[in-house]
Amino acid sequence: MDLAGFDLNLLRVFAAVMRERSVSRAGEQIGMSQPAVSAALNRLRHALDDQLFVRQGHEMRPTPRAEDLEGPVLAALEQLETALLGRRGFDPARAERTFTLLGSDYVSLLLMPALARRMIEAAPGVRLRCLDSGRADVARMLQEDAADLVLEGPTDLPDWAGRASLFQEPFAVIAREELRSPQAPAFGARPVFPLDRFCELPHALRTIEGGMTGATDAALAQIGRRRRVVLALAHFYAVLLAVAEGGLIAMVPQAFAEAFAPSLRLAVYAPPLDIPPTDVSLYWHSRHERNPAHQWLRAEVLRLARRPRP
């Protein structure tokens, strides 16, 4: 291959297709039409003498050669971007790019609206995507730049992952308003849900893995009690809706409960036992540590996430 005549822009196309697994979505990411991306990809295939991507259904799957190139190419592009932006920094008002965040519906509903408003005010050319963490392979998505930032609870990631603590989120019990017990003992401004009633009523549970137990069950076991989980759902808001239908109760993040309890006519209680709060953190690939654009986005997320909790 003649490096002297090689078009480095082809590497941007390679990185976008590798990240998106789609020619059309890659074009949207880097501001190119689908035919232009296809043409660039064909030029790169010819230069490297490899198919690089093979269509399987609706997805472009990388060949072994493309997988070998992924790490070095992404690292080189990151170093180049950092070097070029280093002197003048990152100007959000003039930037045109897309950032991808990974998180639960908790993140989508409580953080993304404020972050979107901030982008409109300070960075009108920046677009945001928030993907559902669900069963996502967080490490792979960060490694492949399929996600710029991940907002999640404790997550086991390789040593190359950067991390910053966002906040600790306590849990609350939610139930239909008619289940409110006037005999419930006071706990500051919020009543405590009676333990016997807590164990008696059926529960809804938010779970990624589909299991029917969680941290609440472990805490109950320590005091010799059990609860009845009858419904497992993948999203917090689905849990709230199930409780609003009646008959069920649930343990959910306190801020999430307080944000939607009025519209769903739910009562919010303090738990009848000690449940440790969830540590929510921000994760990213350390190759972006000094990238001005990523530094700016991380600072914005940290500022918004660390606002006083409701």
VENWOKA-V337549 format. One record per pair of residues at least 4 apart in sequence whose ideal C-beta (glycine too) atoms are under 8 Angstrom apart, sorted by the first residue. I is the first residue (numbers start at 1). J is the second residue. D is the distance in Angstrom with one decimal. If there is no record, write none. Layout:
<<I,J,D> <I,J,D>>
This chain:
<<1,6,6.7> <1,47,5.5> <1,48,6.9> <2,6,6.7> <6,10,7.4> <6,47,6.5> <7,43,7.2> <8,12,7.8> <9,13,6.9> <9,40,7.2> <10,14,6.3> <10,40,5.6> <10,43,6.1> <10,44,4.4> <10,47,7.1> <11,15,6.3> <11,73,5.5> <11,76,7.3> <11,77,6.1> <12,16,6.3> <12,30,5.7> <12,77,6.9> <13,17,6.3> <13,26,6.8> <13,30,7.0> <13,32,7.4> <13,37,5.8> <13,40,4.3> <13,41,6.0> <13,44,6.7> <14,18,6.1> <14,41,7.7> <14,44,5.9> <14,52,7.1> <14,66,7.5> <14,69,7.1> <14,73,6.0> <15,19,6.2> <15,73,6.0> <15,74,5.9> <15,77,5.8> <15,145,6.8> <16,20,5.9> <16,26,3.7> <16,27,7.7> <16,29,4.8> <16,30,4.9> <16,37,7.5> <17,21,7.3> <17,22,7.4> <17,23,6.4> <17,26,4.5> <17,37,7.1> <17,41,6.4> <17,52,8.0> <17,53,6.0> <17,60,6.0> <18,62,6.1> <18,66,6.6> <18,70,5.6> <18,73,7.9> <18,74,7.9> <18,144,6.3> <19,26,7.3> <19,29,7.1> <19,144,5.8> <19,145,5.1> <19,146,5.1> <20,25,3.9> <20,26,4.6> <20,29,6.2> <20,146,7.7> <21,25,7.8> <21,59,4.7> <21,60,5.1> <21,61,7.3> <22,26,6.1> <22,58,7.6> <22,59,7.0> <22,60,6.2> <23,27,6.6> <23,34,5.6> <23,37,5.0> <23,38,5.7> <23,41,7.0> <23,60,6.6> <24,28,6.8> <24,34,4.9> <24,37,7.8> <25,29,6.5> <26,30,6.6> <26,32,7.8> <26,37,5.5> <27,31,7.6> <27,32,4.5> <27,33,5.8> <27,34,5.1> <27,36,6.9> <27,37,4.4> <28,98,7.6> <29,98,5.6> <30,37,7.9> <31,96,7.1> <32,36,4.4> <32,37,5.1> <32,40,7.4> <33,37,7.1> <34,38,6.3> <35,39,6.2> <36,40,6.3> <37,41,6.1> <38,42,6.5> <39,43,6.6> <40,44,6.4> <41,45,6.3> <41,52,7.0> <41,53,7.1> <42,46,6.5> <43,47,6.3> <44,48,6.1> <44,52,6.5> <45,49,7.8> <45,50,6.4> <45,51,6.1> <45,52,5.5> <48,52,6.7> <48,65,7.0> <48,69,7.9> <50,63,6.0> <50,65,4.2> <50,66,7.3> <51,63,5.4> <52,62,6.8> <52,63,5.7> <52,65,6.6> <52,66,4.5> <53,60,4.1> <53,61,6.6> <53,62,5.8> <53,63,6.9> <53,66,6.3> <54,60,7.2> <54,61,5.4> <54,63,6.4> <55,59,7.4> <55,60,5.9> <55,61,7.6> <56,60,7.8> <56,61,4.8> <62,66,3.6> <62,67,5.2> <62,70,7.2> <63,67,7.2> <64,68,6.4> <65,69,6.5> <66,70,6.5> <69,73,5.1> <70,74,6.1> <70,144,6.7> <71,75,6.2> <71,143,7.8> <72,76,6.1> <73,77,6.4> <74,78,6.3> <74,144,7.6> <74,145,5.8> <74,287,7.3> <75,79,6.4> <75,287,5.8> <76,80,6.3> <77,81,6.3> <78,82,6.2> <78,287,5.0> <78,288,6.5> <78,291,6.4> <79,83,6.2> <80,84,6.3> <81,85,6.0> <81,291,6.3> <81,293,7.6> <82,86,5.8> <82,290,5.6> <82,291,5.1> <82,292,7.3> <85,89,6.5> <85,90,5.9> <85,291,7.4> <85,292,4.7> <85,293,7.0> <86,290,7.9> <86,292,7.0> <89,292,4.9> <90,95,6.6> <90,292,3.6> <90,293,4.7> <90,295,7.3> <90,296,5.0> <91,95,6.2> <92,122,5.1> <92,123,3.7> <92,126,6.6> <92,296,6.1> <93,122,6.7> <93,123,6.5> <93,124,7.5> <94,125,7.0> <95,123,5.8> <95,125,5.5> <95,126,5.7> <95,293,6.8> <96,125,3.9> <96,126,7.4> <97,125,7.5> <97,126,6.1> <97,127,7.5> <97,293,6.9> <98,126,7.5> <98,127,4.4> <98,128,7.4> <98,129,6.4> <99,126,6.6> <99,127,7.4> <99,128,5.6> <99,129,7.3> <99,148,4.9> <99,149,7.4> <99,297,5.6> <100,128,7.9> <100,129,4.6> <100,130,7.9> <100,131,6.4> <100,146,6.8> <100,147,5.0> <100,148,5.3> <100,149,7.9> <101,107,7.2> <101,112,7.6> <101,128,6.8> <101,129,7.0> <101,130,4.8> <101,131,7.2> <101,147,6.7> <101,148,6.6> <101,149,4.9> <101,150,7.4> <101,151,6.5> <101,301,7.8> <102,130,7.5> <102,131,5.1> <102,132,8.0> <102,133,5.2> <102,136,6.1> <102,138,6.6> <102,141,6.1> <102,147,4.2> <102,149,7.2> <102,150,4.5> <102,151,7.2> <102,152,7.5> <103,107,3.0> <103,108,6.7> <103,111,7.6> <103,130,6.2> <103,131,7.9> <103,132,7.8> <103,133,5.5> <103,150,6.9> <103,151,4.0> <103,152,6.4> <104,108,7.3> <104,132,7.0> <104,133,5.4> <104,134,7.8> <104,152,7.3> <104,235,7.2> <104,236,6.7> <105,109,5.7> <105,132,7.0> <105,235,4.6> <105,236,5.5> <105,237,5.3> <106,110,6.0> <106,236,5.2> <106,253,6.0> <106,256,5.5> <107,111,5.1> <107,112,6.5> <107,130,6.5> <107,151,4.8> <108,112,5.0> <108,130,5.1> <108,132,7.7> <109,113,7.6> <109,237,6.6> <109,256,7.3> <109,259,7.2> <109,260,8.0> <110,255,6.2> <110,256,6.4> <110,259,6.3> <111,115,5.9> <111,151,7.1> <111,301,7.5> <111,304,6.2> <111,305,6.1> <112,116,5.9> <112,128,7.0> <112,130,5.1> <113,117,6.5> <114,118,6.5> <114,304,5.1> <114,307,8.0> <115,119,6.5> <115,128,6.5> <115,300,6.7> <115,301,6.7> <115,304,5.8> <116,120,6.6> <116,128,6.1> <117,121,6.5> <118,122,5.8> <118,123,7.8> <118,300,5.9> <118,304,6.8> <119,123,4.9> <119,124,7.4> <119,126,5.0> <119,127,7.9> <119,128,6.1> <120,124,6.2> <122,300,7.9> <131,136,7.0> <131,147,6.7> <132,136,7.3> <132,235,7.9> <133,138,7.0> <133,150,7.1> <133,152,5.9> <133,208,7.4> <134,208,6.2> <134,234,6.1> <135,208,6.3> <135,209,7.9> <136,141,5.9> <136,147,7.9> <137,141,6.2> <138,142,6.4> <138,147,7.6> <138,150,5.4> <138,152,7.0> <138,155,5.8> <138,157,6.6> <138,283,7.2> <139,143,6.1> <139,157,5.5> <139,158,6.1> <139,161,7.5> <140,144,6.0> <140,146,7.5> <141,146,4.1> <141,147,4.2> <141,150,7.5> <142,146,7.8> <142,147,5.8> <142,150,6.5> <142,157,7.4> <142,161,6.5> <142,283,6.9> <142,284,6.8> <142,285,4.7> <143,285,6.7> <145,285,7.4> <148,284,6.7> <148,288,7.3> <148,294,6.5> <148,297,6.8> <149,282,6.0> <149,283,7.0> <149,284,5.3> <149,297,6.7> <149,298,6.8> <149,301,6.4> <150,155,7.1> <150,282,7.3> <150,283,4.2> <150,284,7.3> <151,166,6.8> <151,280,6.6> <151,281,7.6> <151,282,5.8> <151,283,7.8> <151,301,7.3> <151,305,7.5> <152,280,7.0> <152,281,6.8> <152,283,6.9> <153,278,4.8> <153,279,6.4> <153,280,5.9> <153,281,7.5> <154,278,7.9> <154,279,6.0> <154,281,7.4> <155,281,7.4> <155,283,6.3> <157,161,3.8> <157,163,7.8> <157,283,6.2> <160,285,6.3> <160,286,4.9> <160,287,7.4> <161,283,5.3> <161,284,7.1> <161,285,6.6> <161,286,6.6> <162,283,6.9> <162,284,4.9> <162,285,7.2> <162,286,4.8> <162,288,7.7> <162,289,5.9> <163,281,5.3> <163,282,6.9> <163,283,5.4> <164,281,6.5> <164,282,4.7> <164,298,7.0> <164,302,6.2> <165,279,6.5> <165,280,7.9> <165,281,5.3> <165,282,7.9> <166,280,4.8> <166,281,5.9> <166,282,5.6> <166,301,7.7> <166,302,6.8> <166,305,4.2> <166,306,6.6> <167,280,5.7> <167,305,6.1> <167,306,6.2> <167,309,6.7> <168,277,4.2> <168,278,7.0> <168,279,5.7> <168,280,7.4> <169,253,4.6> <169,254,6.5> <169,255,6.3> <169,277,5.6> <169,278,4.9> <169,280,5.8> <169,309,7.7> <170,253,7.7> <170,254,4.8> <170,275,7.7> <170,277,4.4> <171,216,7.8> <171,251,5.0> <171,252,6.8> <171,253,6.4> <171,254,6.2> <171,271,6.0> <171,275,4.9> <171,277,7.0> <171,278,7.6> <172,190,7.7> <172,251,7.3> <172,252,6.6> <172,253,7.5> <172,254,4.2> <172,257,4.6> <172,258,7.5> <172,268,5.1> <172,269,6.4> <172,270,6.7> <172,271,7.0> <173,193,4.3> <173,198,6.9> <173,249,6.0> <173,250,7.3> <173,251,6.0> <173,268,7.4> <173,269,4.1> <173,270,7.2> <173,271,5.5> <173,272,7.7> <174,240,6.6> <174,243,5.3> <174,249,6.6> <174,250,5.5> <174,251,8.0> <174,252,5.9> <174,257,5.0> <174,261,6.6> <174,266,4.8> <174,267,7.0> <174,268,5.9> <174,269,7.5> <175,179,4.2> <175,180,7.4> <175,193,7.2> <175,201,7.6> <175,243,6.5> <175,249,4.5> <175,266,6.8> <175,267,5.4> <175,269,6.9> <176,243,6.8> <176,244,6.9> <176,246,5.3> <176,247,7.9> <176,265,7.0> <176,266,6.6> <176,267,7.1> <177,265,5.3> <177,266,6.8> <177,267,4.9> <179,201,7.7> <179,249,7.3> <179,267,6.8> <180,184,7.6> <180,191,7.5> <180,267,4.7> <181,191,7.2> <181,193,7.8> <181,194,6.1> <181,197,6.9> <183,194,7.5> <184,191,3.7> <184,192,5.8> <184,193,6.8> <184,194,6.0> <184,269,7.2> <185,191,7.0> <185,192,5.5> <186,191,6.4> <186,192,7.7> <187,191,6.3> <187,192,4.4> <187,270,4.3> <188,270,7.6> <190,268,6.5> <190,269,6.3> <190,270,4.9> <191,269,5.7> <191,270,7.0> <192,269,6.4> <192,270,4.7> <192,271,7.5> <192,272,5.5> <193,197,6.6> <193,198,5.3> <193,249,7.4> <193,269,3.8> <193,270,7.0> <193,271,6.7> <193,272,5.4> <194,198,6.5> <194,272,6.3> <195,199,6.5> <195,225,7.0> <195,272,3.9> <195,273,6.8> <196,200,6.1> <197,201,6.1> <198,227,6.6> <198,249,7.2> <198,271,7.8> <198,272,5.1> <199,220,7.2> <199,225,5.3> <199,226,6.4> <199,227,5.2> <199,228,7.7> <200,228,7.9> <201,228,7.5> <201,247,7.8> <201,248,7.2> <201,249,5.0> <202,228,5.0> <202,229,7.6> <202,230,4.3> <202,231,7.6> <202,247,6.6> <202,248,5.5> <202,249,7.6> <203,227,5.4> <203,228,6.2> <203,229,4.7> <203,230,6.8> <203,231,7.6> <203,248,6.5> <203,249,5.8> <203,250,5.9> <203,251,7.5> <204,229,7.6> <204,230,7.4> <204,231,4.3> <204,232,7.7> <204,233,6.4> <204,239,4.8> <204,242,4.6> <204,243,6.0> <204,248,4.7> <204,249,7.5> <204,250,4.4> <205,212,6.6> <205,213,7.9> <205,214,6.0> <205,229,4.9> <205,231,6.9> <205,232,5.0> <205,233,7.2> <205,239,7.2> <205,250,6.9> <205,251,7.8> <206,232,7.9> <206,233,5.8> <206,234,7.2> <206,235,6.7> <206,236,5.1> <206,238,7.7> <206,239,4.9> <206,250,7.6> <206,252,6.8> <207,211,5.3> <207,212,7.6> <207,214,6.6> <207,232,5.0> <207,233,7.5> <207,234,7.2> <208,234,6.6> <210,232,6.0> <210,234,8.0> <211,232,7.0> <212,229,4.7> <212,232,5.6> <213,217,4.2> <213,218,7.7> <213,229,6.8> <214,218,7.7> <214,251,7.7> <215,219,6.4> <215,275,6.2> <215,276,7.1> <216,220,6.3> <216,227,6.8> <216,251,5.1> <216,271,7.8> <216,273,8.0> <216,275,6.0> <217,221,6.3> <217,226,7.3> <217,227,6.7> <217,229,7.6> <218,222,7.0> <219,223,7.5> <219,273,5.3> <219,274,6.5> <219,275,5.6> <220,225,4.4> <220,226,5.9> <220,227,5.9> <220,273,6.7> <221,225,7.5> <221,226,7.3> <223,273,6.5> <230,248,7.3> <231,242,5.8> <231,248,6.5> <233,238,4.3> <233,239,5.3> <233,242,6.7> <234,238,7.0> <235,239,7.2> <236,240,6.7> <236,252,5.6> <236,253,7.0> <236,256,5.5> <237,241,6.5> <237,260,7.2> <238,242,6.4> <239,243,6.5> <239,250,4.9> <239,252,6.0> <240,244,6.2> <240,250,7.5> <240,252,6.8> <240,256,7.6> <240,257,7.5> <240,260,5.6> <240,264,5.8> <240,266,6.8> <241,245,6.8> <241,264,7.2> <242,248,5.6> <242,250,7.4> <243,248,5.0> <243,249,6.3> <243,250,5.2> <243,264,7.8> <243,266,6.3> <244,264,4.3> <244,265,6.7> <244,266,6.1> <251,271,6.6> <251,275,6.9> <252,256,5.4> <252,257,5.1> <253,257,6.8> <253,278,6.9> <254,258,6.3> <254,268,7.5> <254,309,7.8> <255,259,6.2> <255,309,5.5> <255,310,5.3> <256,260,6.8> <257,261,5.5> <257,266,7.1> <257,268,4.9> <258,268,6.0> <258,310,5.2> <259,310,6.6> <260,264,5.5> <260,266,7.3> <261,265,7.8> <261,266,4.1> <261,267,7.1> <261,268,5.1> <271,275,5.2> <280,305,7.5> <282,298,6.5> <282,301,6.0> <282,302,6.7> <282,305,7.4> <284,288,5.5> <284,289,7.8> <284,294,6.6> <284,298,6.8> <287,291,8.0> <288,294,4.0> <289,294,7.8> <290,295,7.2> <291,295,6.4> <292,296,6.3> <293,297,6.6> <294,298,6.1> <295,299,6.4> <296,300,6.5> <297,301,6.4> <298,302,6.1> <299,303,6.3> <300,304,6.4> <301,305,5.8> <302,306,5.9> <303,307,7.6>>
